[in-house]
Amino acid sequence: MKTALLIEDDESFRTTVGLALKARGFCVLEAVSGAVALERVEAHGPPDGILLDMRLGRSHGMKLIPELRAHCQDSRIVVLTGYGSIPESMEALRLGADDYLLKPAGIDSIIGALSGKSVYGTRGKSGDSPSLARVEWEHIQRILHDSDGNISQAAKRLGIDRRTLQRKLAKQPPES
C-alpha cells in the first residue's frame, strides 16, 4: 500500500482529498503545518508521495520543500496551489518538488502526479497555447514575485492602479 503525506491547512479540502486517496488504496497521513508534517515523517518514515499546499496559514509551503527533500529523498513531492504562476512553479521545482498542480486539481491528476505519471500542472496538453487571460495572469504573478509581493510596487511596474491590481489578484487563475 502506498503512503501519501497530505500537508494542507484547509480542513475540508484535506478531508476530501484524504478520503479520495484512501478510496484508491493509499494510506494517508495528514498534517496542517510543516512542523506536524515533519513529525509524521519522523514517526512513520518517508511516505511514497507528499502533497504540499503552497500556502499553509501564514507560512509559505515552498519553504518546506528543501527540508522535506532532506528527510524524504525518494518521495515524490507535489505542490498544490490555487495561486500558481510560472515563476512559483519553477522555484518549487528548483527547490526539489517533482510536480506542481493548480487547484482545483482532480483526484486523478493528484494520483498521477504522486505516481510520477503526469506532466507539470501549469499547462494543459502539450502544444496548447495559453489564453490571453492566462498569459496576463502569469505576467502579473511574475511581476508581483519580482516585486517581493509588494502590490504597490508591482502595480507601478505594470502601469496600473493598485486597486485594479488587487481586483485582478482576487480572481481565480484562468484554466488555460
C-alpha positions in Angstrom: 0.0 0.0 0.0 1.4 3.4 -1.0 1.6 6.1 1.7 0.8 9.8 1.0 1.5 12.7 3.3 -1.1 15.4 2.8 0.1 18.8 4.1 -2.9 21.1 3.8 -4.3 23.7 6.3 -7.8 23.8 4.8 -9.7 21.1 6.7 -12.4 20.5 4.2 -10.1 20.2 1.3 -7.7 18.0 3.3 -10.5 15.7 4.3 -11.9 15.4 0.8 -8.6 14.6 -0.8 -7.7 12.3 2.1 -10.8 10.3 1.7 -10.4 10.1 -2.1 -6.8 8.9 -1.8 -7.9 6.3 0.8 -10.6 5.1 -1.5 -8.0 4.5 -4.1 -5.8 2.4 -1.8 -3.4 5.0 -0.3 -2.5 5.1 3.4 -2.9 8.8 4.1 -1.0 10.8 6.8 -2.4 14.3 7.3 -0.7 17.4 8.5 -1.9 21.0 9.0 1.6 22.6 9.1 5.2 22.0 8.3 6.1 21.1 11.9 3.3 18.5 12.0 4.4 17.1 8.6 7.9 16.6 9.9 6.6 14.9 13.0 4.6 12.5 10.8 7.8 11.7 8.7 9.7 11.0 11.9 7.0 8.8 13.3 6.1 6.8 10.1 9.2 7.2 7.9 9.3 8.7 4.4 6.0 8.4 2.5 5.8 7.4 -1.2 4.3 10.8 -2.1 3.8 14.2 -0.5 1.1 16.6 -1.5 2.1 20.1 -0.2 -0.2 23.1 -0.2 1.7 26.3 -1.3 0.1 28.4 1.4 -0.1 27.0 4.9 -1.7 29.6 7.0 0.7 32.5 7.3 3.7 30.4 6.1 4.8 29.5 2.6 4.8 25.8 1.8 7.7 26.2 -0.6 10.0 26.9 2.4 9.3 23.4 3.5 10.4 21.7 0.3 14.2 21.5 1.0 13.6 20.1 4.5 11.1 17.5 3.2 13.5 16.6 0.4 16.3 16.1 3.0 14.1 13.7 5.1 12.3 12.1 2.2 14.8 11.7 -0.7 12.8 9.1 -2.6 9.4 10.6 -2.0 7.6 12.4 -4.8 6.8 16.0 -3.7 3.8 17.6 -5.4 3.0 21.2 -4.8 -0.7 22.1 -5.0 -1.8 25.7 -5.1 -4.7 27.9 -6.0 -2.3 30.8 -6.7 0.1 29.3 -9.1 2.4 31.1 -11.6 5.3 30.1 -13.8 7.9 31.7 -11.5 6.5 29.9 -8.5 6.3 26.6 -10.3 9.9 27.0 -11.5 11.0 27.9 -7.9 9.2 24.9 -6.5 10.9 22.6 -9.0 14.3 24.2 -8.3 13.8 23.6 -4.6 13.2 19.9 -5.1 9.5 19.4 -5.9 8.6 16.8 -8.5 5.4 18.3 -9.8 3.2 21.3 -9.4 -0.6 21.3 -9.7 -3.2 24.1 -9.7 -6.3 23.8 -7.6 -8.9 22.6 -8.1 -7.0 19.5 -9.3 -8.9 16.3 -9.7 -8.0 13.3 -7.8 -6.8 11.5 -10.9 -4.4 14.4 -11.6 -3.2 14.3 -8.0 -2.7 10.5 -8.1 -0.9 10.8 -11.5 1.4 13.5 -10.0 2.1 11.4 -6.9 2.8 8.4 -9.1 5.1 10.3 -11.5 2.7 9.9 -14.4 1.8 13.5 -15.0 3.1 16.5 -16.8 3.6 19.7 -14.8 0.2 21.0 -13.9 0.8 24.6 -15.0 -0.4 23.9 -18.6 -3.0 21.8 -20.3 -2.0 19.4 -23.1 1.5 20.0 -24.5 1.3 22.2 -27.5 -1.8 24.1 -26.3 -1.4 27.8 -26.3 -2.5 29.6 -23.2 -5.4 32.0 -23.3 -4.7 35.8 -23.2 -6.3 35.9 -19.7 -3.8 33.2 -18.6 -0.8 35.0 -20.1 -1.9 38.2 -18.4 -2.4 36.4 -15.0 1.1 34.8 -15.3 2.7 38.1 -16.2 1.1 39.8 -13.2 2.3 36.9 -10.9 5.8 37.2 -12.3 5.9 41.0 -11.7 4.4 40.5 -8.2 7.1 37.9 -7.5 9.8 40.2 -8.8 8.4 42.9 -6.5 8.7 40.6 -3.5 4.9 40.6 -3.1 4.7 44.4 -2.8 1.4 45.2 -4.5 2.1 49.0 -4.8 5.4 48.4 -6.4 4.0 45.7 -8.8 1.1 48.0 -9.8 3.6 50.8 -10.6 5.7 48.4 -12.7 2.6 47.2 -14.5 1.4 50.7 -15.1 -2.0 50.1 -13.4 -3.8 51.4 -10.3 -3.1 49.4 -7.1 -6.8 48.7 -6.6 -7.1 47.4 -10.1 -4.2 45.0 -9.4 -5.8 43.9 -6.2 -9.1 43.1 -8.0 -7.2 41.1 -10.6 -5.3 39.2 -7.9 -8.6 38.4 -6.1 -9.8 36.4 -9.1 -9.1 32.8 -9.6 -6.4 32.0 -12.1 -7.7 31.2 -15.6 -7.6 27.5 -16.5 -5.5 27.8 -19.7 
